[in-house]
């Protein structure tokens, strides 16, 4: 396995002084946790089954509207991310109720998208990831009819500025990659790259990706001169987690010789380099990656997405297990012990929003406005950890 470059700390820059101590502490903690073993596969699967069972029991009707501050259909992005996690769980634990639950969800929504085929919103297209996965198991045409039609409209349009927020990368990119593979059509890869690259290099003035810190600003509202209370740039934890998940899922899908794959792999490695020094001593990542004092606390969704990416990297030979396995073990063990209620409910999940202050306070007993996507992230992480040797 190739070893990823060691994280580099820019100690000569005054604004990094606040991070230096945390990085050094994290390094010492990482060394101390080298002996910490990865959780046993049986324990990981048991935790995943428990948390998923809680959700399926709470939502027996897959078509029931989600009511928070208003009623929303249950195939919006939050629920779609849950089904990504469910399908990952099904991939390692072939229980028929999991498959039936996902099929019922698609059927209840007639395999359609929120706001219809003409939608260009990546959130609305996220359901397509599960529709396509179910189509691959049982290729009934109606399962991919609408998602293919929606993406085809975008492929045939010159517009490339749709993904103005970084969450969108995870919601939509895997769909393009899957369609490119299924139809052996590079037009899907090319369009995906053009929209992705616009987000990376243009949105917000000069792009939402900061090559210096190797992290992403959530959208134009958070590019400099916007600063966190400690004077650092605002890198939202879960937002960067969405980018990690997008890259992992695309790299998992795309052939080795697919156009622009090298860009996604390099971006993935860049982010994997940036994340280790930012892990908290307790195993989590902060909701504000460069400001631990701004709503500092445990948080499951972002942490899950980061270790999902790390576990995938080890499993696919892109990351050094000696460096990253202790980080994964510490994070998963902490979440399994401290965040999972006896009945399977997940605590410490930040509610929906776009920045550290949203969905607060986050605690063991707090319930986010939507319980589904946090579990989806958790199941993605657990499934990839389960696959580790």
C-alpha positions as CSV (number, residue, x, y, z in Angstrom):
1,X,0.0,0.0,0.0
2,X,1.2,3.5,-0.8
3,X,1.7,5.8,2.1
4,X,-0.1,9.1,2.0
5,X,2.0,12.2,2.6
6,X,2.3,13.2,6.2
7,X,0.2,16.3,7.1
8,X,2.1,19.5,6.9
9,X,1.6,22.2,9.4
10,X,2.1,25.8,8.3
11,X,3.7,26.9,11.5
12,X,5.3,30.0,10.0
13,X,1.8,31.5,9.4
14,X,0.5,33.2,12.5
15,X,-3.1,32.1,11.8
16,X,-2.0,28.5,12.2
17,X,-0.7,29.0,15.8
18,X,-4.1,28.2,17.2
19,X,-4.1,24.9,15.3
20,X,-0.5,24.0,16.2
21,X,-1.2,23.0,19.7
22,X,-4.3,21.0,18.7
23,X,-2.3,19.3,16.0
24,X,0.5,18.4,18.4
25,X,-2.0,17.1,20.9
26,X,-3.7,15.0,18.2
27,X,-0.3,13.6,17.2
28,X,0.4,12.5,20.7
29,X,-3.0,11.1,21.1
30,X,-2.6,9.2,17.8
31,X,0.6,7.7,19.0
32,X,-1.1,6.8,22.2
33,X,-3.9,5.1,20.4
34,X,-1.7,3.0,18.1
35,X,-2.4,0.0,20.4
36,X,-6.2,0.7,20.2
37,X,-7.6,-2.2,18.2
38,X,-10.2,-1.9,15.5
39,X,-13.7,-2.9,16.7
40,X,-14.6,-6.5,15.9
41,X,-16.7,-7.0,12.8
42,X,-19.5,-8.6,14.8
43,X,-19.7,-5.6,17.1
44,X,-19.7,-3.1,14.2
45,X,-22.5,-5.1,12.5
46,X,-24.5,-5.3,15.7
47,X,-24.3,-1.6,16.2
48,X,-25.4,-1.0,12.6
49,X,-28.3,-3.4,12.9
50,X,-29.5,-1.7,16.1
51,X,-29.4,1.8,14.8
52,X,-31.1,0.8,11.5
53,X,-33.8,-1.2,13.3
54,X,-34.6,1.9,15.4
55,X,-35.2,3.9,12.2
56,X,-37.2,1.3,10.3
57,X,-39.5,0.8,13.3
58,X,-40.0,4.5,13.7
59,X,-40.8,4.9,10.0
60,X,-42.7,1.8,8.9
61,X,-44.4,3.7,6.1
62,X,-41.7,4.6,3.6
63,X,-44.0,7.0,1.8
64,X,-45.1,9.0,4.9
65,X,-44.3,12.7,4.7
66,X,-41.6,14.2,6.9
67,X,-43.0,16.9,9.1
68,X,-40.7,19.4,10.8
69,X,-41.3,23.1,10.4
70,X,-43.4,22.0,7.4
71,X,-44.4,18.8,5.6
72,X,-41.9,17.5,3.0
73,X,-42.1,14.4,0.8
74,X,-40.0,11.5,2.1
75,X,-37.7,11.2,-1.0
76,X,-35.9,14.5,-0.3
77,X,-32.1,14.4,0.2
78,X,-32.2,13.7,3.9
79,X,-34.0,10.4,3.4
80,X,-32.1,9.6,0.3
81,X,-28.8,9.7,2.2
82,X,-30.3,7.3,4.7
83,X,-31.0,4.9,1.9
84,X,-27.4,5.2,0.7
85,X,-26.4,3.9,4.1
86,X,-29.1,1.2,4.1
87,X,-27.9,-0.1,0.7
88,X,-24.3,-0.1,2.1
89,X,-25.6,-2.2,5.0
90,X,-27.4,-4.5,2.7
91,X,-24.2,-4.9,0.8
92,X,-22.6,-6.6,3.8
93,X,-25.7,-8.0,5.5
94,X,-28.1,-9.4,2.9
95,X,-31.3,-9.2,4.9
96,X,-34.4,-9.2,2.7
97,X,-36.2,-6.6,4.9
98,X,-33.6,-4.1,4.1
99,X,-34.0,-4.6,0.3
100,X,-37.8,-4.7,0.6
101,X,-37.8,-1.4,2.7
102,X,-35.8,0.3,0.0
103,X,-37.9,-1.0,-2.9
104,X,-41.1,0.0,-1.0
105,X,-39.6,3.6,-0.7
106,X,-39.0,3.8,-4.4
107,X,-42.4,2.3,-5.3
108,X,-44.2,4.7,-2.9
109,X,-42.6,7.6,-4.8
110,X,-43.1,5.9,-8.2
111,X,-39.3,6.1,-8.6
112,X,-39.7,9.8,-9.1
113,X,-37.7,12.8,-7.9
114,X,-38.8,15.7,-5.7
115,X,-39.9,18.5,-8.0
116,X,-39.9,16.2,-11.0
117,X,-37.6,15.2,-13.9
118,X,-36.9,18.8,-14.8
119,X,-35.2,19.5,-11.5
120,X,-31.6,20.6,-11.6
121,X,-31.2,20.6,-7.8
122,X,-28.7,18.0,-6.7
123,X,-30.7,17.4,-3.5
124,X,-33.6,16.2,-5.5
125,X,-31.5,13.9,-7.6
126,X,-29.9,12.2,-4.6
127,X,-32.7,9.5,-4.5
128,X,-31.4,8.4,-7.8
129,X,-28.4,6.8,-6.1
130,X,-30.6,4.2,-4.5
131,X,-32.9,3.8,-7.4
132,X,-29.9,2.9,-9.6
133,X,-28.6,0.5,-7.0
134,X,-32.0,-1.2,-6.9
135,X,-32.1,-1.3,-10.6
136,X,-28.8,-3.1,-10.7
137,X,-30.3,-5.8,-8.5
138,X,-33.5,-6.1,-10.4
139,X,-33.4,-4.1,-13.7
140,X,-37.0,-2.9,-14.0
141,X,-36.9,0.1,-16.3
142,X,-39.2,2.3,-14.2
143,X,-36.5,2.3,-11.4
144,X,-34.2,4.5,-13.4
145,X,-36.6,6.2,-15.8
146,X,-36.8,9.5,-14.0
147,X,-33.3,9.8,-12.7
148,X,-31.8,9.1,-16.1
149,X,-34.1,11.6,-17.8
150,X,-33.2,14.3,-15.2
151,X,-29.5,13.8,-15.6
152,X,-29.8,13.6,-19.4
153,X,-31.4,17.0,-19.4
154,X,-28.5,18.4,-17.6
155,X,-25.9,16.7,-19.8
156,X,-27.6,18.2,-22.8
157,X,-27.6,21.7,-21.3
158,X,-24.7,24.1,-21.4
159,X,-25.3,25.2,-17.8
160,X,-22.6,24.3,-15.3
161,X,-23.2,26.4,-12.2
162,X,-25.7,24.2,-10.5
163,X,-23.6,23.0,-7.6
164,X,-23.2,26.2,-5.7
165,X,-23.0,24.5,-2.3
166,X,-20.6,21.6,-1.6
167,X,-23.2,19.2,-0.2
168,X,-24.4,19.0,-3.8
169,X,-21.3,17.0,-4.8
170,X,-22.3,14.0,-2.7
171,X,-26.0,14.3,-3.7
172,X,-25.4,14.1,-7.4
173,X,-21.9,13.1,-8.5
174,X,-22.3,9.4,-7.9
175,X,-25.4,9.4,-10.2
176,X,-23.4,10.7,-13.1
177,X,-20.7,8.2,-12.5
178,X,-23.1,5.3,-12.4
179,X,-24.9,6.3,-15.5
180,X,-21.5,6.7,-17.3
181,X,-20.6,3.1,-16.4
182,X,-24.1,1.7,-17.2
183,X,-24.4,3.3,-20.6
184,X,-20.6,3.4,-21.4
185,X,-21.1,7.1,-22.2
186,X,-18.3,9.5,-21.3
187,X,-20.7,12.4,-21.7
188,X,-21.8,11.8,-18.1
189,X,-18.3,11.9,-16.8
190,X,-17.5,15.1,-18.8
191,X,-20.6,16.9,-17.5
192,X,-20.0,15.8,-14.0
193,X,-16.5,17.2,-14.2
194,X,-17.5,20.5,-15.6
195,X,-20.1,21.2,-12.9
196,X,-17.7,19.9,-10.2
197,X,-14.8,22.1,-11.5
198,X,-17.0,25.1,-11.6
199,X,-17.7,24.6,-7.9
200,X,-14.1,24.1,-7.2
201,X,-12.7,27.0,-9.2
202,X,-15.4,29.6,-9.8
203,X,-18.3,29.7,-7.3
204,X,-17.7,32.3,-4.6
205,X,-15.3,34.2,-6.8
206,X,-12.3,31.9,-7.0
207,X,-13.9,28.6,-6.2
208,X,-15.1,26.9,-3.0
209,X,-11.9,24.8,-2.6
210,X,-8.9,26.3,-0.8
211,X,-5.8,24.5,-2.0
212,X,-3.8,26.0,0.9
213,X,-5.8,24.3,3.6
214,X,-7.1,21.5,1.3
215,X,-10.6,21.9,2.5
216,X,-13.8,23.4,1.1
217,X,-15.9,26.4,2.0
218,X,-19.5,25.5,2.1
219,X,-20.7,28.2,-0.3
220,X,-20.1,31.8,-1.3
221,X,-21.2,33.1,2.1
222,X,-18.2,31.5,3.8
223,X,-15.3,32.4,1.5
224,X,-12.9,35.1,2.9
225,X,-13.2,37.7,4.2
226,X,-15.7,35.6,6.3
227,X,-14.0,34.3,9.4
228,X,-14.8,32.2,12.4
229,X,-14.6,33.7,15.9
230,X,-11.0,32.6,16.3
231,X,-10.0,34.3,13.0
232,X,-9.8,31.1,11.0
233,X,-11.7,30.3,7.7
234,X,-15.0,28.5,8.2
235,X,-14.7,24.9,7.1
236,X,-17.9,23.2,8.1
237,X,-17.4,19.6,9.2
238,X,-20.3,17.9,7.6
239,X,-19.9,20.0,4.5
240,X,-16.4,18.7,4.0
241,X,-17.7,15.2,4.9
242,X,-20.1,15.4,1.9
243,X,-17.2,16.2,-0.4
244,X,-15.2,13.2,1.0
245,X,-18.3,10.9,0.5
246,X,-18.7,12.2,-3.1
247,X,-15.2,11.5,-4.0
248,X,-15.2,8.0,-2.4
249,X,-18.4,7.0,-4.1
250,X,-17.3,8.3,-7.5
251,X,-13.9,6.6,-7.2
252,X,-15.7,3.4,-6.2
253,X,-17.8,3.5,-9.3
254,X,-15.6,4.9,-12.1
255,X,-13.3,2.7,-14.2
256,X,-9.6,3.3,-13.7
257,X,-9.3,4.9,-17.1
258,X,-12.4,7.1,-16.8
259,X,-11.9,10.8,-17.7
260,X,-10.9,13.0,-14.8
261,X,-10.6,10.2,-12.3
262,X,-7.1,11.4,-11.5
263,X,-8.5,14.7,-10.4
264,X,-10.9,13.1,-8.0
265,X,-8.3,10.8,-6.6
266,X,-5.9,13.7,-6.0
267,X,-8.6,15.8,-4.3
268,X,-9.4,12.8,-2.1
269,X,-5.8,12.4,-1.1
270,X,-5.5,16.1,-0.4
271,X,-8.4,16.0,2.0
272,X,-7.2,12.9,3.6
273,X,-3.9,14.7,4.3
274,X,-5.7,17.7,5.9
275,X,-8.0,15.8,8.2
276,X,-5.8,13.8,10.6
277,X,-4.4,16.9,12.5
278,X,-7.9,18.2,13.0
279,X,-9.3,15.1,14.8
280,X,-10.2,15.8,18.4
281,X,-8.5,13.9,21.2
282,X,-11.9,12.2,21.9
283,X,-12.0,10.9,18.3
284,X,-14.5,13.3,16.7
285,X,-14.1,16.2,14.3
286,X,-15.5,19.6,15.2
287,X,-18.4,21.1,13.3
288,X,-16.0,24.0,12.6
289,X,-12.8,22.2,11.5
290,X,-10.5,25.1,12.2
291,X,-12.2,26.6,15.2
292,X,-12.7,24.1,18.0
293,X,-14.2,26.8,20.2
294,X,-17.1,27.6,17.9
295,X,-19.9,25.2,19.0
296,X,-17.2,22.7,19.9
297,X,-18.5,19.3,20.8
298,X,-19.0,15.8,19.6
299,X,-20.8,15.4,16.2
300,X,-21.6,12.1,14.4
301,X,-22.4,13.0,10.8
302,X,-19.2,14.7,9.8
303,X,-17.1,12.3,11.8
304,X,-18.8,9.3,10.2
305,X,-18.2,10.7,6.7
306,X,-14.5,11.3,7.4
307,X,-13.8,7.8,8.7
308,X,-16.0,6.4,5.8
309,X,-13.5,8.0,3.5
310,X,-10.5,6.8,5.5
311,X,-11.7,3.2,5.7
312,X,-12.4,3.2,2.0
313,X,-8.9,4.5,1.3
314,X,-7.3,1.7,3.3
315,X,-9.5,-0.9,1.7
316,X,-8.5,0.3,-1.8
317,X,-4.8,0.8,-1.1
318,X,-4.7,4.6,-1.2
319,X,-4.0,5.2,2.4
320,X,-1.5,3.8,4.9
321,X,-3.3,1.6,7.5
322,X,-0.7,2.4,10.1
323,X,-1.5,6.1,10.0
324,X,-5.3,6.0,9.5
325,X,-6.5,2.9,11.2
326,X,-6.0,4.4,14.7
327,X,-8.0,7.4,13.7
328,X,-10.9,5.2,12.5
329,X,-10.8,3.0,15.5
330,X,-10.9,5.9,17.9
331,X,-13.8,7.6,16.1
332,X,-16.0,4.6,15.6
333,X,-15.4,3.3,19.1
334,X,-16.3,6.7,20.6
335,X,-19.5,7.0,18.5
336,X,-20.6,3.4,19.2
337,X,-20.1,3.9,22.9
338,X,-21.2,7.5,23.4
339,X,-23.7,8.3,20.7
340,X,-25.8,5.2,20.3
341,X,-28.8,4.9,22.6
342,X,-29.9,1.5,24.0
343,X,-32.8,1.6,21.5
344,X,-30.6,2.5,18.6
345,X,-31.3,6.2,18.4
346,X,-28.2,8.3,17.4
347,X,-27.3,11.2,19.6
348,X,-24.8,14.0,18.8
349,X,-26.1,14.5,15.2
350,X,-26.1,18.1,14.0
351,X,-29.4,19.2,12.5
352,X,-29.7,20.5,8.9
353,X,-28.1,23.8,7.9
354,X,-24.9,25.0,6.4
355,X,-22.6,26.1,9.2
356,X,-21.4,25.3,12.7
357,X,-24.2,27.2,14.5
358,X,-27.0,25.5,12.7
359,X,-29.0,22.7,14.4
360,X,-27.4,23.5,17.8
361,X,-27.3,22.4,20.6
362,X,-26.0,19.0,19.7
363,X,-26.0,16.5,22.6
364,X,-26.6,12.9,23.5
365,X,-30.3,13.6,24.0
366,X,-30.9,16.1,21.2
367,X,-33.0,15.0,18.3
368,X,-32.1,16.7,14.9
369,X,-34.9,18.1,12.7
370,X,-34.3,15.1,10.5
371,X,-33.0,11.8,11.9
372,X,-32.4,10.0,8.7
373,X,-29.2,11.5,7.1
374,X,-27.1,11.1,10.2
375,X,-27.9,7.4,10.3
376,X,-27.1,7.2,6.6
377,X,-23.6,8.6,7.2
378,X,-23.1,6.3,10.2
379,X,-24.1,3.2,8.2
380,X,-21.8,4.2,5.3
381,X,-18.9,4.4,7.8
382,X,-19.8,1.2,9.5
383,X,-20.2,-0.8,6.3
384,X,-16.7,0.3,5.1
385,X,-15.1,-0.4,8.4
386,X,-16.7,-3.9,8.4
387,X,-14.9,-4.6,5.1
388,X,-11.5,-3.8,6.5
389,X,-9.1,-6.7,7.0
